[in-house]
Amino acid sequence: MKLVAAPDRWTKSCAHDECTLHQLSPYIGKIKSSIAGELVKKYSRPGDLVVDPFAGAGTIPLESALQGRRAFGADISPYAKILSLAKLFPPRSLNDALEKAEVALAEAEALPSPDLRTVPVWVRQFFHPDTLREALNFAVIARQHGNEFLMACFLGILHHQRPGFLSYPSSHLVPYLRDKKYPREEFPEMYEYRALKPRLLAKVRRSFKRFISTENVDGEFTMGPVQQLELPARFDALITSPPYMNALDYGRDNRLRLWFIDQTRAERVDNDVTQRRQAFVDAISSLAHKVESGLRRRGYCVFVVGEELASRSESHPSEVVVTTFRSTAPSLRLKQVLTDNIPDIRRTRRECRGVKTEHFLVFQRN
C-alpha cells in the first residue's frame, strides 16, 4: 500500500473550536472531531446516509448530522449508545436542558436513600458516601428512555480530581484512584462531600457553550455486535473507526461509567474483537459483506485503523481490512491510504505503546 501523509492541520487541537456536544463525556481512543468532519464532508454529500457501525463516542454520527447528512450509528457498548443518542438528540436549547435537569434532580431527590452495602466495594472507594447516594439515585432517573443527554452529562463528571467532578481524586479517562499522588492527609478537601446538583448543572451549561442544533436530524442508533448488525438496505457512505486491535479494553477502561449505566452489564461489554486477531478478521469480513450489498454506486467506505507493531508472522490491521475487502467486497477498490501519527492521549494505556499510527483506508464502489 502506498501511504500518503495526512494533512498537517489534523495535528492541531480542535478542543476550543468544536461543537461542545463532542465534549459530553470522555471516550478513550475516539477520533478527533475535526478529522471526522473532514471525512464526512469529503466522502459524502448533504442529504446522504452516513453509516458508522463502530460509533464509539458518536463523533462521526454527530459530525454527519451537523453537516446535513442522515446518520446511522451502531456499537456493542451501552456507553456508546448513551453518547450517540445524547449528541444526536440533545435538548433544543440551554433553557430546555436546564429545565429537564432540574426536574430529573427533583425526582432523584424524592427517591429513598439507597443502601450502600449493596454497592460493590470497588465502586464505593471512588466517592464520599453522601455523593454516592446522590449519584445512585440520579442514575435511576437518568437511565429512563429520553434522558440520554442527562446521563451523558452525569457520566462526564463522574470521576476526575478537579472540583467540578464527583469522585475522589482519580483519572479522567480510565477510572483508577490517584490517592498516592493526592494523599488524604495532605489533600483532605479532595475527599469531602461533593454535591451532584451544582456540578451537573454546570456541566449542562458547558455542553451548550458552542452548541449547534441537530433538531431536524434524521438519525438512528442500534446496539449490538457488527456480526449481528442489520445496516440500512441502501446507504451512501460508511465512515468508521474499528476498535484498536490488542490495544484497548473498552469495558475495563469505562468500567465505572458502565456500572452506572447498567449494573448487570458492566462486566460483559467487550466482545473479543479487540483481543483476538481472528475475531477482528471475522468482524471486518461480516461488515464487508454488508457493504458489498448496501453501499450505493460510487459511494465511499472509509476505515480509520490503528496500526500495531505486529510480529513478522502477522499482518497489520490495515492489511487485514484491505485483504478482507479485496476478497469479500470485490466491487470496492482501495483509492487512497492516508497515515497519521496517533497523539499521546490515545496511548495512555501501557498496551497502546504498540499503536503508533492510524491508517485512513479510502475505498470506493465502482
N, C-alpha and C positions, 0 to 999 in steps of 0.2 A: 504494500500500500504506500502510495506517495503521500507524505504528510505536508500540510500547509500550516504555517503558524497562525494562530488565532489573532485577531486584531489587538493591538496594544491597548485599546480602550477597554477591553474586557478585564484588564487587571485593576482598573480603577474602582474604588468603592462606590456603591450606589445607595448606601445606608441613609444618606441625608437627602436623597432625591426621589427615592421610590415611593410608591403608594404605601402608606403606613399599615394597610391591611396585611402587607407582607410580613410585618413585624409582630403579629399577634402572639406567636409563641415560637420558641426556637425549635429547629429540627436539624439534627446533625447531618452534614453531607448534602444539604439542599443546594440546588442550582441557584446561581445569582439571578436576581430578577431582571437586571438589565440584559444579561445574556439570553434569558428565556424570552424577553420581549423582542430582541432582535431576531431570534429564531422564528418566533410566531409571525413577525412582520415579513420576513424574507420568504418563508416557505408556506405561507397561506395567504388568503385574501379575505377582506371583510365579508362576513356572512358565511364563511367556510365553517365546517365542523372539524374541530381540532381534538384529537384523542390523545390522552395520556394514561396508559394502563399502569404506570408506576408513579402515581401522582405525588406521593410523599407529602410535602408541606403545602401542596396545592399551588405552587408557584406558576407552573405552566397553564393550568386552567384559569387562574386569575388573570394572568397576562393576556390570555386569549380573550377573556371577557372584556378586559379594558380596551382591547383593540378591535372590538366589534365582531369577534368571532363567536361561534357557538362552541361550548366546552363540554367535553365528556371526560371525566376523570374516574380512576379506579385505583384501589390499593388494598392490600391484605390487612392493613393496620387500622384499628378504630381511631387511633390518634390522627392518622392521615385523613380519615373521613371527617372528623370534627373540624380540622383546619380547613379542608377544602370547602365544606359547606359553609363554614363561617365566612370565608373570603368571597365565595360566590354569591351568598345571600345574606349580607350584613343588614343591620337596621338602616333605614333610609337616611337618617340624619343623626347627629350627635345627641340632640334632644330626645329623639326616639330611643336611642341606645341607652341613655342615662335613665329614662323612664322605665325601660324594661329591666335594667339592672336594679333600680330601687324596688320594683315590685318583687323581683326574684329574691333580693336580700331580705325583704319583709317576710316572704313566705318561708325562707330558710330559718329566720329567727323564731318563727312560730312553731317550728318542729321541736319535738322532745330532744333533750340533750342526749347525745349518743354515749354509749358505754365504751370507753376507750380500751377496755380489756379485750374487746373483740377485734381490735385493730392489731395487725402484725407488729412486732417489736421494731422491725426494720423501718416501718413507716413512722411509728411514734418517735423514733430517735431524731427525726428531722424537724419537729415542731414543738413549740410550747403547748401544753395541754389545752389551754383555752383557745389558742389559734387553731389547733387541730379540730376541736369541736365545731368551730365556726366553718372551717373548710369542709368537714364531712357533711354538714347539713346543707351548705350551699351546693355541694356536688350533687346531692339528691335532686335539687331543683334544676340544676344546670344540665343534668342528664336527660331531661324531658325533651321530646322532639320539638324543634323550633328554637331551642336555646343554645344552638351550637356556637353562636358568636360569644355569648356569655361564658360558655365552657372554655372556649379558646382563650379568652382574656384571663380567666381564672388559672388555666394551665400555664399561661405566660408569666404569671407572678408566683408560681408555686414554690420554686426554690432558686436561691442565689444568696449572696451575702449582703447585697445592697438593702438599704432601709425600705425600699418600695416593694420588697418581696416578703413572702410569708414564712420562709423556713429559717432555721438556724443557719449559720454561715456554711454555704455549700457551693458546688459548681453549678453554673448556669445551664450547661448543655447536658452532661451526663451526671446524674444525681449521686454525689458522694459528699460526705461531710468534710469540712475543712477545719475541724476543731484543733488540729495540730498547728495550723497557721494562725488560727484565732482561738487560743485557749480561753475557756470560760472565765478563768480567774483574771485574765488580762483584758478581756472584752465582754464584761457582763451585760452591757447594753445589747449585744447581738444575740443574747439568749433570753431576752424579755418577751413578753406577750406582744404580738403584732396583730393589730386589728385588721380584719378582712375588708370591711366596707370601704374605708378611705383608700385603701390600696387598689381595690377593684375599680372604683370609680375613676381613680387617677389613670389606671390602665386603659379604661374605655376612652377617656379623653385623649390619651396619647395615640390610640388607634385611629382617631379621626383627625389627627394633625395634618396629614396630607391625604385626605380621603377623596377617592374618585368613585362615584356611584356606579354600581353594577345593577341598578334596579331593574332594568329591562333585559338582563342577561338571559340567554337561553342556555341553561347549564344543567348538568346531571352528574351524579356521582354514585358509584356502586362499589360495595366492599367485597373482596374475595381474591383468591389467587388467580394469576393470569391464565393458568391452565383451564379454569372453570369460567372464565370471563366471557360474556357474550357482548361483543362490540356491536355498535350500530351497523345495520346492513350496508350502508354506504357512508364513507367519511372522506374528507378532503385532505387531511394531513394527520400524521401521527408523529408527535414530538414527545420524547420521554427520556428519562434517566434511570435505567435499571439499578437495583441495589449493587453496591460495590462488592465484588467477589472477595471472600476471605478477609474483609476489612472492617465491616461494621456489623454489630449485632443490634438491630433496631429495637428489639424487645427489651434487651438489657439496658441499652442506652437511654430508653424512655420509660423505664420501669415504674418510676413514681407517678408520672402523669398517666400512664396506662392503668395503674391501680385505681386512681380516682375516676377514670372513665368507666371502667368495668372491672370490679374486683375479681370476678370469676374468670376473666380472660387475660389478666395481667401477666401470667406466666406462660401463655400459649399464643403469642402473637407471631413470632417469626416462623416461617417455613424454612426449608433448608436451601433455598435459592442462594442465600449469601454464604453458605457453609460448604456446599458440595458442588464441584465443577459440573458433574453430570446433571444435577438439579438445575443449575443455571442454563445448561445447554437445552434441557427439556423445556424450560420456561420460554426461552427465546425461540425454540422450534415451534412451540404451540402458538406463540404470538405471530411468527412468520406466516403460518397457515392462515391466520385471521386477517393479516394484512394483505396477503395474496388475494383473498376473496372479497375484501371490503374496500380497499383503497381505490379511489377513482383514478381514471387515466390521467397521467401527467402529475398525479399527486405525489407529495414528498413524505418520506419516512426518515426521521432524524433520531439517532440514538446518541446519547451522551454517556460514554462508557469510561469508568475509572480503570486505569491501567495498573496492573500489578507487575512486579518484577518476577516473572514466572521462571521456573526451572527449565532446563533445556528440553525436558521431555513433555512440557506443557506449552500450550499456546496462550497468548494474551487474550483477555476477554473480548477486545475489539475483533481479533481474528476469529474468535468463536462466533460472534454475531455475523461477520461477513461470510464465513463459510456456511453457516446455517441458512442465511438468506439466499445464498447462491444455489443451494440445493432445494430449499423448501419454498422460496418465493421467486421463481425464475423470471417473472415479469418485471422485477425491480433490478435496477442497475446502480452500482455504487458510483456516485458522481463526484464526491469530494470527501476528503478526510482532513479535518482541522485538528490541531493539537494545542493544548493549553495547559500550563502548569497549575496544579491544584494549590490554592493558598493553604497556609498552615492551619487555619481554622478547620479545614476538612481532615486534618491529620492529628486531631487532639488525642486519639487513642493510640497506644503503642503499636497495635496491629496495623495501623494505617501507614506505617513507615514504608511499606512496600508499594503504596499507591501514590505515585508522584505526579502523574499527568492524567488529563482527560482527552479522549478522542471523540470528536464530533463526526459521526458517520452519517453522511447525507446520501440516502437512496432516492431514486425517482422511478415511478412506474412508467414503463414505455407506453 
